[in-house]
Amino acid sequence: MQTTLERTLAAELHELRETRQYKQANELQAPQEPRTRMDGRDVINLSSNNYLALANHPRVVEAGKRAIDRFGLGTASVRFICGTMTCHLELERKIAAFIGCEAATTYISCWDANVGVMPTLAPTPEDAIFSDALNHASIIDAIRLSKAQRFIFKHRDYDELERMLESPEARKTRNKLIVTDGVFSMEGDVADLPRLKELANRYDAVLVIDESHATGVLGATGRGTAEHFGVLGEGTVQTSTLGKALGGACGGYVAASRVICDYLVQKSRPQLFSNALPPAVCYGSMAAIDILMGTEGGTGVSPVRTGGRAVSAVSSASAGVSHADSGPALLARLRQNVAHFRAGVRELGLKTIDGITPIVPVLVGETPTAIAMQKALLDEGVFVSGFGYPVVPKGEARLRCQISAGHTTADLDECLRALKKVAEKLPQGPAAVLKGAPGRG
């Protein structure tokens, strides 16, 4: 017999299925690559955060193997007891040098990093957190865990943010955090970091930037939004992930001043009560940073064999990048691919949001349209994710196309042809996804 809770949950699950919001796991039958396998066939992958095609790079994989040989599979402890290994300290020093901050500390995910920052640095009702309305869910939940006063400003509306900072309620507060994504995960647009830093300096606030979709993507050498705007290392708190461009395994970090990182190590609950990163993630992430920085870093280059076949170059080498490529070449290829795909989307007349990042949303209106297009595109051999309410606002459902340095021009052209074909066959007509709304290309 079901409990009241189970009956309630079953009813909600039924509603999700009826409204076509029920999520199904998409099973990959090959490594995370620009081309992979689903349902027994090859597909072009436009859904991955593997922006630099490093998730299965031989140096990254080999480094992870060497870490297991040296340190074992996991830490079996939190950091402050006996979970800190040499590899954690090496990784944190490398991250700090890469980002241009005094120090860094790692977490099991960037979600945990955000949850570690917000309630720890702004813990009381005397504190205040100012947050962009379209910040990532991890930031939203982290703020909810804080007892600080909350001020939510409209997306990238920094005039509204300034009015909030000027308000009598805000002026009475003690510690102030201004929190933003560097690159917004559903829009693909970029925070105006110089304006935010100017406001933070003027109102004695600390600027916290989640760089998860910017690390390894923006900036001349892939160091993120701060490098993109020429303010690298200038007094911010940066959270980011090791699970996207930097190898795609898992893990997050905070890079900041030494005093802030030291305080987080002492006080942030995810740091105190979660196991440390697996050693393989530490070494794999260091190898990814070495590749991005164009340094050897002591990692191996021999292919790894799984089940009797080499997996070192499942498709990356044939998909537009060479495993000999270093950071500048990877970044150049990524930016060429982004420019090519964005131009193609505009040429087709699809609704999108202009930008420079590998996140290219195609706005389709309602959730059922996004789901139908996702399925039809998969039938065409293109795996792209559709998102609707409540992930995005009602009426703003979209396909989120994510571009990798590993895609070839032919891959991207094939995806564009599939988008055109699927749009033209929509029951409501192609106009449902054509001709941009005001302010959107």
C-alpha positions as a Python dict, from the first residue, in 0.01 Angstrom:
ca = {
    (1, 'M'): (0, 0, 0),
    (2, 'Q'): (135, 342, -96),
    (3, 'T'): (192, 610, 163),
    (4, 'T'): (41, 956, 128),
    (5, 'L'): (380, 1082, 14),
    (6, 'E'): (411, 816, -256),
    (7, 'R'): (58, 888, -384),
    (8, 'T'): (137, 1258, -399),
    (9, 'L'): (460, 1195, -587),
    (10, 'A'): (292, 951, -826),
    (11, 'A'): (28, 1213, -909),
    (12, 'E'): (296, 1472, -978),
    (13, 'L'): (490, 1229, -1197),
    (14, 'H'): (169, 1155, -1391),
    (15, 'E'): (119, 1528, -1443),
    (16, 'L'): (475, 1562, -1572),
    (17, 'R'): (411, 1285, -1824),
    (18, 'E'): (77, 1432, -1930),
    (19, 'T'): (229, 1777, -1985),
    (20, 'R'): (534, 1627, -2160),
    (21, 'Q'): (776, 1761, -1900),
    (22, 'Y'): (893, 1419, -1778),
    (23, 'K'): (1267, 1386, -1829),
    (24, 'Q'): (1423, 1073, -1974),
    (25, 'A'): (1792, 992, -1936),
    (26, 'N'): (1973, 995, -2270),
    (27, 'E'): (2204, 694, -2276),
    (28, 'L'): (2537, 740, -2452),
    (29, 'Q'): (2689, 415, -2574),
    (30, 'A'): (3033, 563, -2644),
    (31, 'P'): (3260, 827, -2489),
    (32, 'Q'): (3152, 1190, -2457),
    (33, 'E'): (3263, 1320, -2795),
    (34, 'P'): (3142, 1558, -3069),
    (35, 'R'): (3019, 1242, -3242),
    (36, 'T'): (2894, 966, -3018),
    (37, 'R'): (2646, 675, -3020),
    (38, 'M'): (2286, 666, -2900),
    (39, 'D'): (2026, 397, -2963),
    (40, 'G'): (2281, 195, -3156),
    (41, 'R'): (2370, 463, -3410),
    (42, 'D'): (2615, 746, -3458),
    (43, 'V'): (2489, 1096, -3379),
    (44, 'I'): (2637, 1445, -3379),
    (45, 'N'): (2640, 1565, -3020),
    (46, 'L'): (2513, 1922, -2974),
    (47, 'S'): (2426, 1872, -2606),
    (48, 'S'): (2762, 1843, -2433),
    (49, 'N'): (2962, 2085, -2220),
    (50, 'N'): (3278, 1926, -2363),
    (51, 'Y'): (3369, 2257, -2526),
    (52, 'L'): (3737, 2182, -2594),
    (53, 'A'): (3688, 1812, -2673),
    (54, 'L'): (3916, 1717, -2382),
    (55, 'A'): (3689, 1468, -2202),
    (56, 'N'): (3851, 1176, -2380),
    (57, 'H'): (4186, 1332, -2467),
    (58, 'P'): (4464, 1073, -2422),
    (59, 'R'): (4671, 1298, -2193),
    (60, 'V'): (4368, 1356, -1971),
    (61, 'V'): (4273, 988, -1959),
    (62, 'E'): (4632, 874, -1900),
    (63, 'A'): (4675, 1126, -1619),
    (64, 'G'): (4363, 990, -1449),
    (65, 'K'): (4497, 636, -1475),
    (66, 'R'): (4829, 737, -1324),
    (67, 'A'): (4649, 903, -1034),
    (68, 'I'): (4461, 583, -957),
    (69, 'D'): (4785, 386, -968),
    (70, 'R'): (4947, 631, -724),
    (71, 'F'): (4663, 732, -490),
    (72, 'G'): (4384, 477, -543),
    (73, 'L'): (4025, 537, -649),
    (74, 'G'): (3908, 779, -381),
    (75, 'T'): (3988, 960, -59),
    (76, 'A'): (3743, 793, 182),
    (77, 'S'): (3755, 1109, 393),
    (78, 'V'): (3671, 1476, 404),
    (79, 'R'): (3951, 1723, 345),
    (80, 'F'): (4026, 1831, 701),
    (81, 'I'): (4057, 1477, 843),
    (82, 'C'): (4265, 1269, 601),
    (83, 'G'): (4114, 1340, 258),
    (84, 'T'): (4374, 1592, 144),
    (85, 'M'): (4630, 1426, -81),
    (86, 'T'): (4924, 1573, -267),
    (87, 'C'): (4716, 1580, -585),
    (88, 'H'): (4458, 1816, -427),
    (89, 'L'): (4722, 2067, -326),
    (90, 'E'): (4890, 2045, -667),
    (91, 'L'): (4558, 2104, -843),
    (92, 'E'): (4468, 2401, -623),
    (93, 'R'): (4803, 2567, -686),
    (94, 'K'): (4760, 2513, -1060),
    (95, 'I'): (4406, 2657, -1058),
    (96, 'A'): (4517, 2965, -863),
    (97, 'A'): (4801, 3028, -1108),
    (98, 'F'): (4573, 2968, -1407),
    (99, 'I'): (4299, 3206, -1284),
    (100, 'G'): (4543, 3464, -1149),
    (101, 'C'): (4422, 3455, -788),
    (102, 'E'): (4613, 3416, -463),
    (103, 'A'): (4455, 3082, -377),
    (104, 'A'): (4199, 2820, -473),
    (105, 'T'): (4013, 2542, -298),
    (106, 'T'): (3830, 2251, -459),
    (107, 'Y'): (3487, 2097, -408),
    (108, 'I'): (3316, 1785, -537),
    (109, 'S'): (3117, 2002, -782),
    (110, 'C'): (3061, 2368, -867),
    (111, 'W'): (2716, 2326, -712),
    (112, 'D'): (2893, 2252, -384),
    (113, 'A'): (3132, 2542, -444),
    (114, 'N'): (2839, 2784, -475),
    (115, 'V'): (2669, 2633, -171),
    (116, 'G'): (3001, 2671, 8),
    (117, 'V'): (3035, 3040, -79),
    (118, 'M'): (2698, 3207, -33),
    (119, 'P'): (2589, 3092, 316),
    (120, 'T'): (2947, 3117, 443),
    (121, 'L'): (3035, 3467, 324),
    (122, 'A'): (2689, 3615, 382),
    (123, 'P'): (2546, 3413, 672),
    (124, 'T'): (2324, 3657, 864),
    (125, 'P'): (2022, 3885, 808),
    (126, 'E'): (2266, 4174, 841),
    (127, 'D'): (2424, 4065, 510),
    (128, 'A'): (2289, 4106, 156),
    (129, 'I'): (2313, 3908, -167),
    (130, 'F'): (2231, 4069, -503),
    (131, 'S'): (2165, 3810, -774),
    (132, 'D'): (2086, 3814, -1147),
    (133, 'A'): (1739, 3671, -1211),
    (134, 'L'): (1875, 3415, -1460),
    (135, 'N'): (2161, 3284, -1247),
    (136, 'H'): (2214, 2909, -1236),
    (137, 'A'): (1999, 2693, -1008),
    (138, 'S'): (2301, 2620, -787),
    (139, 'I'): (2335, 2991, -712),
    (140, 'I'): (1963, 3020, -641),
    (141, 'D'): (1970, 2727, -400),
    (142, 'A'): (2291, 2852, -237),
    (143, 'I'): (2129, 3189, -171),
    (144, 'R'): (1825, 3017, -21),
    (145, 'L'): (2055, 2848, 230),
    (146, 'S'): (2188, 3186, 342),
    (147, 'K'): (2000, 3399, 593),
    (148, 'A'): (2112, 3713, 412),
    (149, 'Q'): (1866, 3961, 264),
    (150, 'R'): (1801, 3884, -104),
    (151, 'F'): (1784, 4133, -389),
    (152, 'I'): (1706, 3984, -731),
    (153, 'F'): (1763, 4215, -1028),
    (154, 'K'): (1632, 4161, -1380),
    (155, 'H'): (1866, 3978, -1614),
    (156, 'R'): (2169, 4198, -1689),
    (157, 'D'): (1980, 4507, -1571),
    (158, 'Y'): (2263, 4676, -1386),
    (159, 'D'): (2073, 5002, -1348),
    (160, 'E'): (1820, 4813, -1136),
    (161, 'L'): (2108, 4654, -944),
    (162, 'E'): (2248, 4999, -872),
    (163, 'R'): (1911, 5120, -744),
    (164, 'M'): (1900, 4818, -513),
    (165, 'L'): (2250, 4890, -385),
    (166, 'E'): (2142, 5251, -321),
    (167, 'S'): (1829, 5149, -130),
    (168, 'P'): (1806, 5221, 244),
    (169, 'E'): (1762, 4848, 312),
    (170, 'A'): (2087, 4762, 134),
    (171, 'R'): (2284, 5048, 288),
    (172, 'K'): (2212, 4911, 635),
    (173, 'T'): (2365, 4571, 555),
    (174, 'R'): (2713, 4448, 644),
    (175, 'N'): (2868, 4201, 396),
    (176, 'K'): (2740, 4244, 40),
    (177, 'L'): (2776, 3988, -239),
    (178, 'I'): (2692, 4061, -603),
    (179, 'V'): (2649, 3724, -773),
    (180, 'T'): (2635, 3649, -1144),
    (181, 'D'): (2701, 3381, -1398),
    (182, 'G'): (2989, 3474, -1627),
    (183, 'V'): (2817, 3300, -1919),
    (184, 'F'): (2448, 3227, -1865),
    (185, 'S'): (2374, 2862, -1925),
    (186, 'M'): (2040, 2892, -2105),
    (187, 'E'): (2090, 3225, -2283),
    (188, 'G'): (2455, 3197, -2382),
    (189, 'D'): (2506, 3568, -2313),
    (190, 'V'): (2782, 3723, -2102),
    (191, 'A'): (2771, 3931, -1784),
    (192, 'D'): (2903, 4288, -1810),
    (193, 'L'): (3190, 4229, -1573),
    (194, 'P'): (3346, 4579, -1587),
    (195, 'R'): (3012, 4736, -1490),
    (196, 'L'): (2961, 4484, -1211),
    (197, 'K'): (3312, 4539, -1076),
    (198, 'E'): (3260, 4915, -1079),
    (199, 'L'): (2939, 4875, -877),
    (200, 'A'): (3103, 4629, -638),
    (201, 'N'): (3391, 4868, -575),
    (202, 'R'): (3164, 5169, -527),
    (203, 'Y'): (2932, 4997, -279),
    (204, 'D'): (3193, 4789, -91),
    (205, 'A'): (3056, 4460, -223),
    (206, 'V'): (3232, 4140, -325),
    (207, 'L'): (3168, 4023, -681),
    (208, 'V'): (3110, 3646, -709),
    (209, 'I'): (3122, 3504, -1063),
    (210, 'D'): (3020, 3151, -1159),
    (211, 'E'): (3253, 3080, -1450),
    (212, 'S'): (3133, 2727, -1527),
    (213, 'H'): (3047, 2799, -1891),
    (214, 'A'): (3328, 3055, -1934),
    (215, 'T'): (3635, 2865, -1811),
    (216, 'G'): (3814, 2723, -2113),
    (217, 'V'): (3584, 2922, -2342),
    (218, 'L'): (3624, 3299, -2303),
    (219, 'G'): (3943, 3503, -2294),
    (220, 'A'): (4253, 3495, -2510),
    (221, 'T'): (4385, 3191, -2322),
    (222, 'G'): (4055, 3047, -2197),
    (223, 'R'): (4070, 3190, -1847),
    (224, 'G'): (3710, 3307, -1858),
    (225, 'T'): (3503, 3623, -1835),
    (226, 'A'): (3763, 3820, -1639),
    (227, 'E'): (4027, 3760, -1905),
    (228, 'H'): (3773, 3837, -2178),
    (229, 'F'): (3721, 4183, -2028),
    (230, 'G'): (4086, 4237, -1934),
    (231, 'V'): (4038, 4231, -1556),
    (232, 'L'): (4199, 3896, -1475),
    (233, 'G'): (4293, 3853, -1109),
    (234, 'E'): (4128, 4174, -992),
    (235, 'G'): (3965, 4103, -659),
    (236, 'T'): (3672, 3875, -739),
    (237, 'V'): (3552, 3542, -604),
    (238, 'Q'): (3533, 3295, -891),
    (239, 'T'): (3352, 2965, -873),
    (240, 'S'): (3380, 2724, -1162),
    (241, 'T'): (3377, 2362, -1266),
    (242, 'L'): (3622, 2099, -1379),
    (243, 'G'): (3331, 1914, -1541),
    (244, 'K'): (3288, 2109, -1863),
    (245, 'A'): (3571, 2245, -2080),
    (246, 'L'): (3844, 2120, -1843),
    (247, 'G'): (3806, 1751, -1909),
    (248, 'G'): (3442, 1705, -1820),
    (249, 'A'): (3480, 1465, -1526),
    (250, 'C'): (3344, 1640, -1217),
    (251, 'G'): (3456, 1880, -949),
    (252, 'G'): (3439, 2249, -876),
    (253, 'Y'): (3652, 2517, -720),
    (254, 'V'): (3665, 2862, -569),
    (255, 'A'): (3951, 3093, -670),
    (256, 'A'): (3987, 3411, -465),
    (257, 'S'): (4208, 3592, -217),
    (258, 'R'): (4397, 3378, 30),
    (259, 'V'): (4190, 3501, 324),
    (260, 'I'): (3860, 3412, 155),
    (261, 'C'): (3979, 3066, 52),
    (262, 'D'): (4121, 3002, 399),
    (263, 'Y'): (3791, 3103, 557),
    (264, 'L'): (3595, 2874, 323),
    (265, 'V'): (3821, 2582, 413),
    (266, 'Q'): (3749, 2649, 780),
    (267, 'K'): (3377, 2721, 757),
    (268, 'S'): (3201, 2610, 436),
    (269, 'R'): (2991, 2303, 504),
    (270, 'P'): (3041, 2125, 168),
    (271, 'Q'): (3417, 2151, 228),
    (272, 'L'): (3385, 2018, 582),
    (273, 'F'): (3134, 1738, 531),
    (274, 'S'): (3188, 1600, 177),
    (275, 'N'): (3462, 1371, 54),
    (276, 'A'): (3744, 1528, -142),
    (277, 'L'): (3775, 1498, -520),
    (278, 'P'): (3885, 1157, -653),
    (279, 'P'): (4257, 1164, -738),
    (280, 'A'): (4184, 1072, -1101),
    (281, 'V'): (3980, 1391, -1137),
    (282, 'C'): (4264, 1596, -988),
    (283, 'Y'): (4527, 1463, -1227),
    (284, 'G'): (4293, 1462, -1526),
    (285, 'S'): (4197, 1823, -1460),
    (286, 'M'): (4561, 1925, -1425),
    (287, 'A'): (4634, 1762, -1760),
    (288, 'A'): (4345, 1956, -1917),
    (289, 'I'): (4478, 2284, -1777),
    (290, 'D'): (4827, 2196, -1904),
    (291, 'I'): (4684, 2140, -2253),
    (292, 'L'): (4496, 2468, -2237),
    (293, 'M'): (4810, 2650, -2119),
    (294, 'G'): (5023, 2478, -2383),
    (295, 'T'): (5249, 2307, -2131),
    (296, 'E'): (5345, 1943, -2093),
    (297, 'G'): (5282, 1910, -1721),
    (298, 'G'): (5435, 1564, -1713),
    (299, 'T'): (5128, 1384, -1847),
    (300, 'G'): (5149, 1087, -2078),
    (301, 'V'): (5028, 1074, -2437),
    (302, 'S'): (4984, 703, -2497),
    (303, 'P'): (4635, 582, -2590),
    (304, 'V'): (4422, 399, -2336),
    (305, 'R'): (4254, 73, -2426),
    (306, 'T'): (3911, -25, -2301),
    (307, 'G'): (3757, -357, -2392),
    (308, 'G'): (4030, -421, -2646),
    (309, 'R'): (3993, -100, -2846),
    (310, 'A'): (4174, 232, -2829),
    (311, 'V'): (3962, 511, -2686),
    (312, 'S'): (4221, 785, -2700),
    (313, 'A'): (4082, 927, -3022),
    (314, 'V'): (3728, 796, -3053),
    (315, 'S'): (3637, 1087, -3274),
    (316, 'S'): (3816, 1403, -3163),
    (317, 'A'): (4114, 1372, -3394),
    (318, 'S'): (3887, 1317, -3694),
    (319, 'A'): (3631, 1570, -3577),
    (320, 'G'): (3824, 1890, -3626),
    (321, 'V'): (4099, 1890, -3363),
    (322, 'S'): (4421, 1699, -3325),
    (323, 'H'): (4532, 1550, -2995),
    (324, 'A'): (4856, 1738, -3052),
    (325, 'D'): (4668, 2070, -3043),
    (326, 'S'): (4738, 2300, -2748),
    (327, 'G'): (4518, 2569, -2596),
    (328, 'P'): (4552, 2839, -2863),
    (329, 'A'): (4463, 2598, -3144),
    (330, 'L'): (4169, 2453, -2951),
    (331, 'L'): (4034, 2797, -2863),
    (332, 'A'): (4074, 2918, -3222),
    (333, 'R'): (3889, 2614, -3353),
    (334, 'L'): (3611, 2657, -3097),
    (335, 'R'): (3562, 3021, -3194),
    (336, 'Q'): (3562, 2940, -3564),
    (337, 'N'): (3296, 2676, -3504),
    (338, 'V'): (3084, 2909, -3291),
    (339, 'A'): (3097, 3185, -3552),
    (340, 'H'): (3011, 2941, -3833),
    (341, 'F'): (2715, 2787, -3651),
    (342, 'R'): (2574, 3117, -3529),
    (343, 'A'): (2595, 3259, -3881),
    (344, 'G'): (2413, 2952, -4011),
    (345, 'V'): (2135, 2987, -3755),
    (346, 'R'): (2088, 3352, -3850),
    (347, 'E'): (2089, 3266, -4221),
    (348, 'L'): (1810, 3012, -4163),
    (349, 'G'): (1606, 3284, -3993),
    (350, 'L'): (1574, 3090, -3669),
    (351, 'K'): (1498, 3279, -3350),
    (352, 'T'): (1806, 3299, -3133),
    (353, 'I'): (1992, 3517, -2887),
    (354, 'D'): (2299, 3681, -3034),
    (355, 'G'): (2629, 3618, -2860),
    (356, 'I'): (2985, 3491, -2882),
    (357, 'T'): (2970, 3177, -2668),
    (358, 'P'): (2928, 2809, -2766),
    (359, 'I'): (2577, 2807, -2615),
    (360, 'V'): (2343, 2885, -2906),
    (361, 'P'): (1974, 2882, -2808),
    (362, 'V'): (1712, 2832, -3078),
    (363, 'L'): (1388, 2974, -2938),
    (364, 'V'): (1082, 2768, -3030),
    (365, 'G'): (806, 2903, -2803),
    (366, 'E'): (624, 2625, -2622),
    (367, 'T'): (761, 2318, -2445),
    (368, 'P'): (586, 2059, -2669),
    (369, 'T'): (751, 2219, -2973),
    (370, 'A'): (1096, 2188, -2814),
    (371, 'I'): (1034, 1824, -2725),
    (372, 'A'): (901, 1742, -3072),
    (373, 'M'): (1196, 1910, -3242),
    (374, 'Q'): (1445, 1734, -3015),
    (375, 'K'): (1296, 1397, -3113),
    (376, 'A'): (1282, 1483, -3483),
    (377, 'L'): (1642, 1603, -3482),
    (378, 'L'): (1755, 1281, -3316),
    (379, 'D'): (1582, 1094, -3599),
    (380, 'E'): (1803, 1302, -3831),
    (381, 'G'): (2116, 1200, -3639),
    (382, 'V'): (2155, 1518, -3432),
    (383, 'F'): (2138, 1502, -3054),
    (384, 'V'): (2033, 1841, -2916),
    (385, 'S'): (1850, 1909, -2590),
    (386, 'G'): (1514, 2083, -2568),
    (387, 'F'): (1425, 2286, -2259),
    (388, 'G'): (1091, 2422, -2149),
    (389, 'Y'): (916, 2547, -1840),
    (390, 'P'): (1014, 2541, -1552),
    (391, 'V'): (1380, 2531, -1665),
    (392, 'V'): (1315, 2843, -1874),
    (393, 'P'): (1023, 3090, -1857),
    (394, 'K'): (687, 2995, -2009),
    (395, 'G'): (674, 3069, -2379),
    (396, 'E'): (1054, 3066, -2410),
    (397, 'A'): (1119, 2696, -2470),
    (398, 'R'): (1430, 2633, -2671),
    (399, 'L'): (1679, 2398, -2821),
    (400, 'R'): (2017, 2456, -2659),
    (401, 'C'): (2284, 2390, -2918),
    (402, 'Q'): (2633, 2354, -2770),
    (403, 'I'): (2933, 2379, -2997),
    (404, 'S'): (3268, 2208, -2944),
    (405, 'A'): (3617, 2260, -3080),
    (406, 'G'): (3587, 1898, -3188),
    (407, 'H'): (3307, 1954, -3438),
    (408, 'T'): (3405, 1975, -3803),
    (409, 'T'): (3251, 2231, -4036),
    (410, 'A'): (3077, 1937, -4205),
    (411, 'D'): (2926, 1833, -3870),
    (412, 'L'): (2786, 2179, -3813),
    (413, 'D'): (2651, 2209, -4167),
    (414, 'E'): (2477, 1874, -4124),
    (415, 'C'): (2317, 2003, -3803),
    (416, 'L'): (2202, 2322, -3975),
    (417, 'R'): (2044, 2123, -4258),
    (418, 'A'): (1865, 1906, -4002),
    (419, 'L'): (1738, 2215, -3816),
    (420, 'K'): (1600, 2358, -4139),
    (421, 'K'): (1432, 2031, -4234),
    (422, 'V'): (1272, 1982, -3892),
    (423, 'A'): (1155, 2345, -3871),
    (424, 'E'): (990, 2322, -4212),
    (425, 'K'): (796, 2012, -4107),
    (426, 'L'): (649, 2151, -3783),
    (427, 'P'): (269, 2094, -3770),
    (428, 'Q'): (215, 2462, -3682),
    (429, 'G'): (438, 2569, -3967),
    (430, 'P'): (797, 2694, -3981),
    (431, 'A'): (693, 3044, -3871),
    (432, 'A'): (674, 2908, -3515),
    (433, 'V'): (1052, 2910, -3494),
    (434, 'L'): (1144, 3176, -3750),
    (435, 'K'): (1183, 3554, -3736),
    (436, 'G'): (1340, 3673, -3409),
    (437, 'A'): (1153, 3856, -3136),
    (438, 'P'): (1256, 4216, -3055),
    (439, 'G'): (1615, 4223, -2935),
    (440, 'R'): (1679, 3871, -3051),
    (441, 'G'): (1828, 3776, -3383),
}
